[in-house]
Amino acid sequence: MKKEHRNLRDIKPSSEKEHNHNDGHNHDGHNHDGEPNGFKAYIPAIVSFTMLMIGIAFDYFNILTALNTAAAFFKDWLRIIWYGIAYLPVGLPVIKEGYQSIKKGTLFTEFFLMSIATIGAFAIGEYPEGVAVMLFYAVGELFQDAAVNSAKGNIKALLDVRPKEANVFSNGNIESVTPEEVGIGEKIQVRVGEKIPLDGILTSVKAVLNTAALTGESKPNTIAKGDTVFAGSINLESVIEVEVTKEFKDSSIARILDLVQNATARKSKTELFIRKFARIYTPIVVYLAIAVTLLPYFFVNDYVFADWLYKALIFLVISCPCALVISIPLGYFGGLGAASKNGILFKGASFLDTMTKINTLVLDKTGTVTKGVFKIKKIKTIGWEEKEFMKYLFAIEEQSTHPIAKAILEYKAEEVHFKATEVSEIAGKGLKGIVNGKTILVGNKALMMANKIDIQPEVETIVESIVLVAIDKIFAGYVVIADELKDDAKETIINLHKVGIKNIIMLSGDKDSITQKVASELGIKIAKGGLLPEDKLNEVEKLKKNTSNKIAFIGDGINDAPVLATSDIGIAMGGLGSDVAIETADVIIQTDQPSKVVKAIKISRATRKIIWQNIALAFGVKLVVMILGTLGLATMWEAVFADVGVALLAILNAVRLQRMQYD
């Protein structure tokens, strides 16, 4: 029976958040919800620009004696009214925002600065400059909005994979409902080209799925009957059926959507500092502008109020913190977006910062650098043909559910199989049974010794899991079972060294001999095996006692949860399937590829580099033009460049993060 409809809590994409400045307001006429207003958003700026150009043309004609009569009418009140009308489309929204800020108790905002500067320009007769300053400011805001939306594009693309409907089997019919209405245990049908709406188990024979939107991997993924499928995956080949295992609110895609939303809300220390700085900086600028206007009266003989007011207005425009306040969050948005594009989810901008400081990497073995799946590595027979030998072993292992048995059952034998009878388990040692009238023993060394069966000396040197086989009390051979290294494991360790992570440590719950062998293959010098979760935690805590160590831990997000939480950065290789990974880790590698960790480090460093470039650019240019303005060597036009121009340059610099290659 279908459960009652319950509305999923609204997971708004980060691009639907308000585009914040230092006071948290946004301009009328600008769009901050991630959906472009199109041409309409630019109409006020176009009207102001057209009227400004016409006004400047008339002013220019008035200056030329020969054409003086042609534009003689454009003066006095007509000129003021013309420029006033040109000012309103771009100036009124900013003045309104400044007024709303004052009503809420916040006087010193960029809206207040721009309003005072441009109205002041009108007061001293600099009408074209007053309009131009506000026009360029408005255009800069439009460009900033476009850049923010572009930087959020990869995150928004992830949000777009949220399925809209589910086709549920109900009383022999298929009913189309919202994913929120589907209960656990219900069966759904997914047609070709549709997105799987909920997490579940595939009940069809097989499925070919596109998981690119979730994992960043473009290669289609073939899923077999009984395997887990995830909401947001696209069905590519044939109609499939899925049994739902999670409600939509608990599905991996819903959790990741929530994670992405919260990531853009969690500020880095740099962002928080800049915002605090802007709240202190802005009133200081206003008071300094007042001082620039009035103090010279006491020290300058030929003091002219209008001249010094003009310098103060230039100072105000230059000092507007817009470039800093927008370009820094935009840099982090760019970094988060670039990471999402590469199948890496950071839980916040603060973790982008922390990732740049990592100098020690601790990693789990099983499921992190290995696939976590047992495979037959070697078959050695003594006096038997391999296929005949494997038929006897196959017959016994069919009676077991042990992971090693599953690995053996993947062996491709002939279609004719032997049947085992009287199979019994010998606790801690293995299995015993009858196959084709022969007594078969399958297990470990202890089983062979208990039955007084001599084994070959080479068995003692094998560190991997080994299955020994005796047929009619004679040693017949063995099968070596091992966990495979992930395809990119070796490359990951090499590249970690290249990016400066020299201290790499492997901690594993697997037996120490296997752990040391895997570490040796990967070139990891420090490795410890046979550890319980609490032992791993103790090892990491020992490392943390050295305050110079900044530790990242990579695990599968399940039994490694305590260490993920304790490390400076917890990185989960749990992919979409691990709830604990999403809850505990700071960074999630959606594809389970360890090489993504190197990309995460590179993206973090590139983000921090661009942010500091923007800070240096904004402060440097503003300081130079501020000094020139105070000395009377800079006009409003230079002031506009110092504010809006620098903001645009910073934006273009931040947007580069989206286009960089991190291989």
DOKOLZA-260510 format. One line per field, with one value per residue (C-alpha): residue in three letters; x, y, z. Coordinates in pm, 1 decimal. Layout:
N
code	[ALA:...]
u	[X:...]
v	[Y:...]
w	[Z:...]
END
This chain:
663
code	[MET:LYS:LYS:GLU:HIS:ARG:ASN:LEU:ARG:ASP:ILE:LYS:PRO:SER:SER:GLU:LYS:GLU:HIS:ASN:HIS:ASN:ASP:GLY:HIS:ASN:HIS:ASP:GLY:HIS:ASN:HIS:ASP:GLY:GLU:PRO:ASN:GLY:PHE:LYS:ALA:TYR:ILE:PRO:ALA:ILE:VAL:SER:PHE:THR:MET:LEU:MET:ILE:GLY:ILE:ALA:PHE:ASP:TYR:PHE:ASN:ILE:LEU:THR:ALA:LEU:ASN:THR:ALA:ALA:ALA:PHE:PHE:LYS:ASP:TRP:LEU:ARG:ILE:ILE:TRP:TYR:GLY:ILE:ALA:TYR:LEU:PRO:VAL:GLY:LEU:PRO:VAL:ILE:LYS:GLU:GLY:TYR:GLN:SER:ILE:LYS:LYS:GLY:THR:LEU:PHE:THR:GLU:PHE:PHE:LEU:MET:SER:ILE:ALA:THR:ILE:GLY:ALA:PHE:ALA:ILE:GLY:GLU:TYR:PRO:GLU:GLY:VAL:ALA:VAL:MET:LEU:PHE:TYR:ALA:VAL:GLY:GLU:LEU:PHE:GLN:ASP:ALA:ALA:VAL:ASN:SER:ALA:LYS:GLY:ASN:ILE:LYS:ALA:LEU:LEU:ASP:VAL:ARG:PRO:LYS:GLU:ALA:ASN:VAL:PHE:SER:ASN:GLY:ASN:ILE:GLU:SER:VAL:THR:PRO:GLU:GLU:VAL:GLY:ILE:GLY:GLU:LYS:ILE:GLN:VAL:ARG:VAL:GLY:GLU:LYS:ILE:PRO:LEU:ASP:GLY:ILE:LEU:THR:SER:VAL:LYS:ALA:VAL:LEU:ASN:THR:ALA:ALA:LEU:THR:GLY:GLU:SER:LYS:PRO:ASN:THR:ILE:ALA:LYS:GLY:ASP:THR:VAL:PHE:ALA:GLY:SER:ILE:ASN:LEU:GLU:SER:VAL:ILE:GLU:VAL:GLU:VAL:THR:LYS:GLU:PHE:LYS:ASP:SER:SER:ILE:ALA:ARG:ILE:LEU:ASP:LEU:VAL:GLN:ASN:ALA:THR:ALA:ARG:LYS:SER:LYS:THR:GLU:LEU:PHE:ILE:ARG:LYS:PHE:ALA:ARG:ILE:TYR:THR:PRO:ILE:VAL:VAL:TYR:LEU:ALA:ILE:ALA:VAL:THR:LEU:LEU:PRO:TYR:PHE:PHE:VAL:ASN:ASP:TYR:VAL:PHE:ALA:ASP:TRP:LEU:TYR:LYS:ALA:LEU:ILE:PHE:LEU:VAL:ILE:SER:CYS:PRO:CYS:ALA:LEU:VAL:ILE:SER:ILE:PRO:LEU:GLY:TYR:PHE:GLY:GLY:LEU:GLY:ALA:ALA:SER:LYS:ASN:GLY:ILE:LEU:PHE:LYS:GLY:ALA:SER:PHE:LEU:ASP:THR:MET:THR:LYS:ILE:ASN:THR:LEU:VAL:LEU:ASP:LYS:THR:GLY:THR:VAL:THR:LYS:GLY:VAL:PHE:LYS:ILE:LYS:LYS:ILE:LYS:THR:ILE:GLY:TRP:GLU:GLU:LYS:GLU:PHE:MET:LYS:TYR:LEU:PHE:ALA:ILE:GLU:GLU:GLN:SER:THR:HIS:PRO:ILE:ALA:LYS:ALA:ILE:LEU:GLU:TYR:LYS:ALA:GLU:GLU:VAL:HIS:PHE:LYS:ALA:THR:GLU:VAL:SER:GLU:ILE:ALA:GLY:LYS:GLY:LEU:LYS:GLY:ILE:VAL:ASN:GLY:LYS:THR:ILE:LEU:VAL:GLY:ASN:LYS:ALA:LEU:MET:MET:ALA:ASN:LYS:ILE:ASP:ILE:GLN:PRO:GLU:VAL:GLU:THR:ILE:VAL:GLU:SER:ILE:VAL:LEU:VAL:ALA:ILE:ASP:LYS:ILE:PHE:ALA:GLY:TYR:VAL:VAL:ILE:ALA:ASP:GLU:LEU:LYS:ASP:ASP:ALA:LYS:GLU:THR:ILE:ILE:ASN:LEU:HIS:LYS:VAL:GLY:ILE:LYS:ASN:ILE:ILE:MET:LEU:SER:GLY:ASP:LYS:ASP:SER:ILE:THR:GLN:LYS:VAL:ALA:SER:GLU:LEU:GLY:ILE:LYS:ILE:ALA:LYS:GLY:GLY:LEU:LEU:PRO:GLU:ASP:LYS:LEU:ASN:GLU:VAL:GLU:LYS:LEU:LYS:LYS:ASN:THR:SER:ASN:LYS:ILE:ALA:PHE:ILE:GLY:ASP:GLY:ILE:ASN:ASP:ALA:PRO:VAL:LEU:ALA:THR:SER:ASP:ILE:GLY:ILE:ALA:MET:GLY:GLY:LEU:GLY:SER:ASP:VAL:ALA:ILE:GLU:THR:ALA:ASP:VAL:ILE:ILE:GLN:THR:ASP:GLN:PRO:SER:LYS:VAL:VAL:LYS:ALA:ILE:LYS:ILE:SER:ARG:ALA:THR:ARG:LYS:ILE:ILE:TRP:GLN:ASN:ILE:ALA:LEU:ALA:PHE:GLY:VAL:LYS:LEU:VAL:VAL:MET:ILE:LEU:GLY:THR:LEU:GLY:LEU:ALA:THR:MET:TRP:GLU:ALA:VAL:PHE:ALA:ASP:VAL:GLY:VAL:ALA:LEU:LEU:ALA:ILE:LEU:ASN:ALA:VAL:ARG:LEU:GLN:ARG:MET:GLN:TYR:ASP]
u	[0.0:122.7:215.7:49.3:199.4:457.9:619.7:993.2:1147.7:1234.9:1590.3:1662.4:1969.9:2251.3:2188.7:1852.4:2015.4:2035.0:2333.7:2490.5:2697.5:2819.5:2468.2:2288.0:2061.1:2027.9:1937.8:1600.1:1618.6:1893.2:1835.5:1986.7:1788.5:1996.9:1748.0:1845.3:1599.4:1717.4:1707.2:1471.8:1744.5:1956.0:1684.3:1743.5:2117.3:2054.9:1814.6:2063.5:2353.6:2161.3:2055.5:2407.2:2562.6:2308.8:2370.6:2749.8:2707.9:2503.0:2760.5:3033.8:2843.0:2795.4:3171.7:3232.5:3166.8:3070.5:2792.7:2697.7:2356.5:2270.5:2270.8:2233.6:1904.2:2082.1:2174.4:2057.2:1744.8:1692.2:2040.3:1982.5:1646.7:1793.3:2077.7:1840.0:1612.7:1919.0:2023.8:1692.9:1676.5:2009.1:2024.2:1677.3:1715.4:2047.1:1906.1:1609.8:1842.1:2042.4:1719.9:1603.2:1940.9:1915.2:1564.0:1709.5:1978.5:2267.1:2387.1:2726.6:2667.3:2797.1:2450.6:2488.3:2838.1:2729.9:2418.1:2612.7:2890.5:2658.9:2410.0:2710.5:2834.6:2497.7:2521.6:2847.5:2729.1:2916.5:2602.1:2756.8:3001.1:2723.0:2522.8:2831.1:2942.0:2598.5:2560.9:2892.3:2812.1:2477.3:2639.3:2905.6:2631.5:2467.9:2798.3:2857.7:2518.7:2592.1:2931.2:2784.6:2522.4:2790.7:3010.7:2717.0:2638.1:2797.8:2621.4:2292.3:2345.5:2365.8:2039.0:1875.1:1918.1:1653.1:1384.5:1037.4:818.6:813.8:619.2:490.2:326.7:-15.5:-277.7:-133.0:-119.9:153.2:76.9:283.7:346.5:605.2:911.8:811.0:497.1:676.8:733.0:1008.0:945.9:736.2:841.2:892.6:944.0:1207.3:1182.1:1469.3:1599.2:1432.4:1604.9:1581.0:1370.4:1476.3:1753.0:1677.0:1771.1:1760.8:1509.6:1560.8:1836.6:2065.5:2072.0:2307.4:2306.8:2454.5:2571.6:2767.7:2556.4:2622.3:2979.9:3134.6:3215.1:3088.0:3137.1:2805.8:2784.0:2644.5:2446.5:2343.0:2027.6:2038.3:2283.1:2207.0:2099.4:2088.7:1838.5:1946.6:2105.7:1971.2:1849.8:2013.2:1909.3:1584.1:1289.0:1396.9:1229.1:1360.9:1256.0:1275.4:1499.2:1490.6:1237.8:1325.7:1420.5:1679.9:1804.9:2161.1:2060.8:1846.4:2128.9:2379.6:2146.2:2122.3:2498.9:2564.3:2321.1:2487.2:2833.7:2768.2:2638.1:2938.6:3183.6:3559.9:3766.0:3874.9:3513.1:3413.5:3713.8:3638.3:3275.3:3375.1:3642.0:3385.9:3157.0:3440.7:3604.3:3295.5:3219.0:3589.1:3581.8:3277.3:3441.4:3763.4:3563.3:3408.3:3758.9:3886.0:3601.3:3625.2:3975.2:4155.7:3952.4:4185.7:4510.2:4462.1:4458.9:4256.3:4006.5:3716.7:3445.2:3327.2:3679.6:3739.7:3389.6:3464.5:3785.7:3589.5:3330.1:3607.6:3745.6:3403.9:3364.8:3716.3:3664.9:3349.4:3425.8:3220.3:3518.3:3630.6:3290.7:3171.5:3492.6:3594.8:3269.3:3263.6:3611.0:3486.2:3174.9:3409.5:3615.1:3308.6:3166.6:3493.3:3509.5:3148.8:3226.8:3505.3:3291.5:3419.7:3182.7:3318.9:3084.7:3183.8:3426.5:3608.6:3724.5:3865.1:4087.9:4184.9:4270.8:4544.8:4726.0:4731.4:5082.6:5003.5:4774.3:4649.2:4456.8:4264.1:4340.8:4028.4:3784.3:4018.7:4321.8:4185.5:3851.6:3733.5:3636.0:3815.1:3941.2:4131.9:4493.6:4661.6:4563.6:4830.8:4745.8:4948.6:4870.0:4540.1:4425.0:4318.1:3960.0:3909.3:4062.7:3834.2:3522.8:3585.4:3656.5:3358.9:3122.7:3223.9:3229.7:2877.3:2763.0:2927.9:2834.6:3183.0:3331.1:3620.1:3368.9:3200.3:3535.2:3594.1:3243.1:3328.3:3573.3:3453.1:3435.0:3266.5:2889.2:2891.6:2942.5:3006.0:2764.3:2878.5:2708.7:2754.3:2913.7:2996.7:3174.7:3470.1:3471.4:3766.6:3923.4:3710.7:3472.5:3455.2:3236.4:3196.7:3224.5:3211.7:3278.8:3596.1:3649.6:3730.0:3885.8:3884.9:4025.4:4334.6:4659.7:4501.2:4252.3:4532.7:4736.0:4434.9:4393.3:4770.9:4801.9:5143.7:5144.6:5412.5:5662.6:5580.0:5237.3:5407.4:5543.6:5208.1:5067.6:4735.6:4428.9:4482.5:4244.1:4413.6:4252.8:4301.8:4136.6:4117.2:4368.4:4630.6:4725.7:4590.0:4680.0:4570.2:4400.8:4529.0:4254.8:4343.2:4183.5:4277.4:4436.9:4220.1:4329.1:4449.1:4598.1:4967.5:4920.3:4755.4:5053.4:5297.1:5091.8:5046.6:5425.0:5432.9:5191.0:5403.4:5229.9:5537.1:5405.8:5168.3:5058.9:4841.5:4628.7:4423.9:4211.6:4341.4:4626.5:4959.9:5139.7:4884.1:4887.3:5267.6:5259.1:5003.7:5195.2:5515.6:5344.3:5222.6:5548.7:5406.4:5682.1:5470.9:5192.3:5020.4:4772.8:4549.8:4398.6:4053.4:3868.2:3978.5:4340.2:4322.9:4182.0:4470.3:4726.3:4576.0:4557.0:4928.3:4999.4:4785.9:5000.3:5255.5:5079.2:5270.5:5081.8:4769.2:4604.3:4365.8:4220.6:4073.9:3841.3:3529.4:3309.3:3162.2:3396.3:3633.1:3377.9:3563.4:3886.9:3705.0:3558.0:3887.7:4111.9:4155.5:3992.6:3789.6:3764.1:3511.9:3548.3:3199.5:3056.4:2683.5:2604.2:2744.0:2515.4:2787.1:3026.9:2785.5:2719.2:3075.3:3322.9:3414.5:3484.7:3315.6:3472.6:3168.8:3350.8:3555.1:3870.4:4161.7:4313.5:4031.2:4204.0:4490.9:4238.4:4073.7:4410.0:4483.0:4137.1:4172.2:4513.7:4399.5:4097.5:4307.0:4561.1:4292.7:4124.5:4449.4:4518.1:4178.1:4244.5:4582.6:4433.5:4144.7:4354.2:4645.0:4448.7:4216.6:4507.9:4687.9:4376.8:4272.6:4603.0:4582.9:4223.3:4313.4:4598.2:4361.4:4529.7:4235.7:3879.1:3554.1:3642.1:3951.4:3736.9:3489.7:3772.6:3908.2:3570.0:3366.9:3662.8:3859.1:3545.5:3501.3:3867.6:3837.3:3525.0:3694.1:3987.0:3756.1:3562.0:3889.3:3849.9:3565.4:3783.8:4107.5:4232.8:4335.4:4494.4]
v	[0.0:340.5:566.1:901.1:1177.4:1372.5:1679.4:1660.0:1954.8:2214.9:2161.5:2487.0:2494.8:2717.0:2923.6:3013.8:3178.1:3548.4:3705.9:3861.2:4169.8:4307.2:4373.8:4079.7:4275.4:4250.1:4504.1:4536.7:4447.1:4198.0:3830.7:3623.1:3307.7:3144.1:3204.7:3484.5:3768.3:3786.7:4107.9:4277.6:4294.3:4509.9:4754.7:5009.4:5015.8:5051.7:5344.7:5519.5:5456.5:5593.6:5909.4:5956.2:5936.0:6180.3:6418.5:6399.8:6462.4:6777.7:6890.8:6836.6:7035.7:7320.7:7341.7:7381.1:7742.5:7653.9:7424.8:7620.7:7723.0:7363.5:7256.9:7584.1:7469.7:7187.5:7378.8:7487.7:7305.3:7108.1:6960.8:6874.6:6711.0:6512.7:6367.5:6317.7:6101.9:5914.8:5851.5:5713.7:5370.3:5261.9:5488.5:5444.0:5069.4:5137.7:5431.0:5212.7:4936.4:5190.1:5320.9:4966.3:4897.4:5211.1:5108.3:4777.4:4957.5:4922.5:5261.1:5193.2:4975.0:4992.9:5117.5:5407.1:5482.6:5480.7:5688.9:5957.1:5966.1:6003.0:6244.1:6445.7:6457.6:6604.9:6855.7:6999.3:6997.5:6686.0:6532.3:6306.3:6161.1:6097.6:5904.6:5721.9:5604.1:5459.5:5314.5:5131.9:5012.8:4870.0:4704.1:4560.4:4413.5:4251.6:4097.8:3982.2:3811.3:3641.3:3525.7:3393.1:3195.8:3063.3:2959.9:2775.3:2604.7:2268.9:2254.3:2351.8:2074.1:1829.8:1965.0:1918.5:1541.0:1530.8:1299.3:1447.9:1133.2:758.8:486.0:256.9:-85.9:-65.0:-342.9:-467.7:-120.1:142.9:470.0:787.5:961.6:1192.0:1016.1:1140.9:924.9:593.7:364.0:115.1:-223.8:-91.3:-174.7:91.2:79.2:294.1:338.4:404.4:760.5:814.6:889.0:633.7:820.2:637.9:420.3:50.1:-300.4:-394.6:-678.2:-697.0:-915.9:-620.5:-247.3:-5.4:325.9:670.4:795.4:1095.3:1354.6:1179.1:1060.1:1272.2:952.3:952.5:578.3:384.5:147.6:-207.3:-325.6:-687.7:-821.0:-773.4:-480.0:-141.1:143.5:510.9:787.2:1024.8:755.2:748.0:418.5:375.5:46.2:-130.3:-99.1:-205.1:-270.0:-161.4:-248.4:65.3:40.7:402.4:680.5:974.9:1196.1:933.7:859.4:936.1:1205.9:1391.0:1381.8:1506.6:1787.3:1895.3:1863.2:2085.6:2347.8:2357.9:2367.6:2707.7:2836.6:2728.5:3015.8:2993.1:3192.0:3421.4:3498.1:3558.9:3785.7:3992.7:4039.2:4145.2:4368.4:4533.3:4614.3:4798.5:4933.7:5101.7:5346.1:5434.8:5523.8:5748.5:5935.2:5973.8:6116.7:6372.6:6455.9:6497.4:6745.1:6956.8:6934.5:7117.9:7428.4:7467.6:7409.5:7532.4:7904.4:7886.2:7626.9:7560.4:7340.6:7198.5:7088.7:6904.2:6753.0:6618.2:6457.7:6307.5:6164.9:6006.0:5863.1:5711.2:5546.9:5405.4:5274.5:5074.7:4716.6:4558.0:4400.1:4223.0:4122.4:3961.2:3822.7:3617.0:3419.4:3384.8:3229.6:2970.7:2907.0:2847.5:2600.8:2412.0:2402.7:2277.6:2006.0:1897.9:1879.0:1634.3:1411.9:1563.0:1709.9:1950.1:2011.5:2376.1:2643.5:2610.3:2262.1:2400.6:2616.8:2331.7:2102.4:2343.3:2295.1:1913.0:1765.6:1418.8:1166.8:860.2:604.7:284.2:-14.1:-215.2:-16.8:282.6:172.3:-177.5:-271.0:-454.0:-753.4:-1089.1:-1231.7:-1548.6:-1445.1:-1785.9:-2153.5:-2417.8:-2788.4:-3099.0:-3402.2:-3265.0:-3073.0:-2724.2:-2757.9:-3095.8:-2960.0:-2654.3:-2868.3:-3045.1:-2714.6:-2548.6:-2823.8:-2772.4:-2390.8:-2380.5:-2474.1:-2165.5:-1796.0:-1677.9:-1392.8:-1621.6:-1881.9:-1616.0:-1535.3:-1902.2:-1938.5:-1670.6:-1914.4:-2003.3:-2383.0:-2610.7:-2626.8:-2978.4:-2937.9:-3193.3:-3219.6:-3228.7:-3426.6:-3455.6:-3109.5:-2997.7:-2693.2:-2737.2:-2423.5:-2193.2:-2438.7:-2497.1:-2744.1:-3119.4:-3308.4:-3592.5:-3526.3:-3810.6:-4056.0:-3870.4:-3702.4:-3335.4:-3104.8:-2730.5:-2480.0:-2347.8:-2493.4:-2593.5:-2815.0:-2990.1:-3044.6:-3181.1:-3442.8:-3513.9:-3393.5:-3271.7:-2938.9:-2778.6:-2542.4:-2257.6:-2225.2:-2081.0:-1786.7:-1671.8:-1372.5:-1343.7:-1548.2:-1905.7:-2199.9:-2540.5:-2847.9:-3217.3:-3500.1:-3837.9:-3721.6:-3617.8:-3253.2:-3153.6:-2784.7:-2439.8:-2122.5:-1775.3:-1519.3:-1150.7:-810.7:-618.3:-275.6:-4.1:91.4:437.0:343.9:351.7:667.6:831.7:775.3:901.0:1215.8:1279.5:1295.6:1534.3:1776.6:1777.9:1521.7:1328.2:1175.3:894.9:626.4:317.5:183.6:-130.8:-382.9:-654.0:-873.2:-700.0:-920.1:-829.7:-463.2:-449.8:-618.5:-371.2:-76.7:-204.7:-232.9:126.4:270.5:361.7:344.4:340.7:82.7:-97.5:-385.1:-582.4:-264.2:-223.0:108.0:230.4:139.8:355.7:638.5:607.5:616.4:935.5:1096.9:1023.5:1202.9:1498.8:1551.1:1700.5:2031.5:2075.1:1778.2:1867.8:1531.7:1408.4:1060.7:862.3:575.4:396.9:601.6:308.4:152.6:447.5:704.4:788.9:864.4:1059.2:1281.2:1326.4:1418.2:1776.7:1661.1:1341.0:1209.0:932.0:681.3:556.8:679.8:729.2:417.0:506.8:708.0:723.5:877.5:1159.0:1219.8:1202.1:1304.3:1659.3:1561.6:1285.4:1116.7:1005.4:768.4:584.7:671.5:763.4:975.8:1225.3:1319.4:1466.8:1666.8:1786.6:1917.4:2088.1:2250.2:2373.9:2525.6:2687.9:2835.3:2981.7:3121.6:3301.0:3439.4:3591.2:3729.2:3901.2:4040.7:4179.0:4322.9:4492.9:4641.9:4737.3:4923.6:5089.7:5214.3:5367.8:5540.9:5652.2:5832.7:5985.7:6098.8:6265.2:6449.8:6560.9:6347.0:6109.7:6177.9:5988.6:5781.7:5637.0:5581.9:5379.2:5161.5:5113.0:4984.5:4826.8:4759.1:4577.5:4382.1:4267.0:4169.1:3972.5:3799.2:3700.2:3568.0:3361.6:3218.5:3066.8:2797.0:2649.9:2615.4:2490.9:2137.4:1957.2:1645.7]
w	[0.0:-88.8:199.8:239.0:31.4:225.7:75.0:48.8:221.3:-32.6:-148.8:-322.8:-537.6:-426.7:-735.5:-584.4:-289.7:-258.9:-422.0:-115.4:-73.5:252.4:375.6:226.6:-10.5:-383.9:-645.1:-799.4:-1162.7:-1098.4:-1079.7:-803.9:-823.6:-1087.8:-1371.0:-1611.2:-1658.5:-2019.1:-2214.5:-1964.2:-1700.7:-1932.0:-2041.0:-1757.2:-1832.9:-2207.8:-2150.7:-1920.4:-2156.6:-2458.2:-2275.5:-2134.6:-2482.4:-2623.6:-2332.9:-2375.4:-2749.5:-2681.3:-2423.2:-2680.8:-2944.8:-2699.2:-2652.8:-3025.1:-3125.7:-3481.0:-3368.0:-3059.1:-3197.0:-3286.9:-2923.0:-2736.9:-2587.1:-2395.7:-2080.8:-1738.7:-1615.8:-1933.9:-1898.7:-1530.7:-1608.1:-1899.2:-1692.9:-1400.2:-1615.4:-1744.8:-1384.1:-1254.9:-1428.9:-1277.9:-973.2:-825.7:-745.2:-570.7:-369.7:-275.4:-152.3:46.7:205.8:292.5:452.8:664.7:776.1:891.6:1088.6:842.3:721.0:570.2:265.6:-88.7:-194.2:48.1:-84.1:-448.5:-376.1:-185.7:-448.0:-747.4:-585.0:-471.4:-830.5:-934.4:-647.3:-781.4:-1145.8:-1263.6:-1411.6:-1680.4:-1429.0:-1176.7:-1436.9:-1566.3:-1222.1:-1142.5:-1493.2:-1479.1:-1128.5:-1249.3:-1551.7:-1322.1:-1103.9:-1406.6:-1509.6:-1153.7:-1148.3:-1479.4:-1350.6:-1025.4:-1217.0:-1450.9:-1158.3:-1004.1:-1334.0:-1252.1:-915.6:-1080.9:-1337.5:-1048.2:-910.7:-1250.5:-1223.5:-953.1:-1096.6:-1137.8:-1144.4:-1079.2:-1263.0:-987.1:-1026.0:-858.7:-884.0:-1210.8:-1363.2:-1386.7:-1211.2:-1250.5:-915.0:-759.9:-610.7:-264.1:-275.5:-336.1:-38.4:42.1:-118.0:-405.2:-761.5:-1025.2:-1399.7:-1570.7:-1946.6:-2186.6:-2149.9:-1811.4:-1481.5:-1202.1:-942.9:-623.3:-485.0:-517.8:-626.3:-994.2:-1046.6:-1424.9:-1572.1:-1639.4:-1702.4:-1875.3:-1689.9:-1745.6:-1405.8:-1539.2:-1357.7:-1025.9:-1057.9:-1333.9:-1528.8:-1887.8:-1946.5:-1922.0:-1627.3:-1671.9:-1367.7:-1301.4:-1136.9:-760.8:-773.9:-626.2:-853.7:-757.8:-813.9:-1090.7:-1309.0:-1667.3:-1816.9:-2160.2:-2320.1:-2226.8:-1990.8:-1641.0:-1307.7:-969.1:-614.8:-399.9:-91.7:30.3:50.8:-169.3:124.7:225.7:-125.0:-221.2:-469.1:-210.3:42.5:-213.6:-322.3:39.9:75.8:-226.0:-100.9:239.2:81.0:-72.7:260.3:468.3:443.7:448.2:696.9:412.6:318.4:679.4:732.9:422.7:524.5:876.7:726.9:495.0:789.3:962.2:647.8:496.3:783.6:807.4:436.3:485.2:772.7:574.9:282.6:518.9:643.2:284.9:225.7:540.4:691.1:407.2:502.6:801.9:612.6:254.3:169.6:-153.8:-22.3:-264.0:-115.5:-451.3:-546.0:-221.6:-226.6:-575.4:-442.0:-153.0:-393.3:-599.5:-276.1:-194.2:-534.7:-523.3:-170.6:-243.2:-125.9:-405.1:-583.0:-268.2:-136.7:-462.4:-613.2:-309.7:-269.3:-647.1:-630.0:-383.6:-593.1:-885.9:-682.9:-556.0:-909.6:-1060.2:-793.3:-859.4:-1230.5:-1147.2:-923.8:-596.4:-337.2:-76.0:217.3:227.2:113.6:446.1:340.9:15.0:235.7:469.5:178.3:67.4:401.5:401.3:432.6:571.3:403.8:589.2:388.0:436.4:211.5:134.6:-77.3:-94.2:-296.9:-360.7:-514.7:-204.5:-417.3:-400.1:-729.1:-817.7:-854.9:-902.0:-941.6:-867.3:-915.3:-829.6:-1041.3:-1170.1:-1478.5:-1378.6:-1505.8:-1335.2:-1012.8:-1021.6:-1076.2:-742.5:-567.5:-736.7:-615.4:-250.0:-257.5:-404.0:-52.8:104.4:117.3:221.1:7.2:-88.9:-210.2:-423.6:-585.2:-667.8:-810.8:-1067.8:-1227.7:-1578.7:-1580.6:-1833.5:-1822.1:-1667.2:-1290.9:-1021.7:-731.1:-369.7:-93.5:280.3:292.7:644.6:783.2:1013.9:1228.8:1160.0:916.7:607.1:440.4:392.3:143.9:-103.4:-479.9:-733.8:-452.3:-349.0:-11.6:-64.5:193.5:121.4:368.4:543.2:669.2:1001.4:814.8:626.7:944.6:1131.7:858.7:841.0:482.3:370.3:188.0:-27.9:144.8:-98.2:64.3:374.0:174.1:30.5:219.5:35.5:124.0:8.8:-31.9:5.3:-152.9:-72.8:-270.3:-100.1:162.8:-96.1:-141.3:-485.8:-504.8:-399.5:-517.6:-422.1:-365.7:-349.6:-350.8:-667.6:-668.8:-820.4:-1169.9:-1062.8:-723.0:-822.3:-1027.3:-725.0:-493.1:-759.1:-819.5:-446.5:-416.6:-715.0:-547.6:-233.0:-8.9:103.9:426.6:316.5:565.5:511.5:799.3:741.3:924.4:691.0:814.8:833.8:577.4:308.1:408.6:382.4:40.0:-98.8:51.6:-110.6:-450.8:-420.7:-287.6:53.7:316.4:634.9:666.9:953.9:927.7:1160.2:1305.6:1455.0:1393.8:1739.4:1655.0:1340.9:1550.5:1798.3:1516.4:1371.9:1716.7:1764.3:1435.5:1544.0:1854.7:1616.7:1544.8:1218.7:1073.3:875.9:819.3:553.7:597.8:308.3:397.1:286.5:517.8:713.6:972.7:927.1:1047.9:1376.0:1189.3:916.0:1187.0:1375.6:1080.7:960.0:635.7:610.5:254.3:190.1:-89.8:-7.9:-336.9:-363.6:-165.7:174.5:400.0:664.2:410.8:334.3:702.4:837.8:569.2:468.8:108.3:-90.8:-394.2:-591.0:-826.5:-558.5:-755.7:-525.6:-805.9:-748.5:-421.8:-623.0:-827.5:-506.7:-383.7:-717.0:-731.6:-372.2:-438.6:-763.2:-584.1:-302.9:-550.4:-752.4:-440.0:-315.4:-663.0:-647.5:-300.0:-409.1:-729.7:-549.9:-269.7:-495.3:-762.7:-511.4:-301.6:-601.4:-740.4:-390.1:-342.2:-691.5:-625.7:-297.6:-472.3:-748.2:-1013.8:-1070.3:-1185.3:-1143.0:-1450.0:-1280.8:-970.8:-1176.3:-1304.3:-952.0:-837.3:-1118.0:-1346.8:-1079.5:-980.7:-1340.4:-1368.8:-1044.1:-1174.4:-1500.4:-1298.1:-1074.3:-1368.5:-1494.9:-1228.7:-1433.3:-1742.0:-1587.9:-1644.0:-1323.3:-1471.3]
END
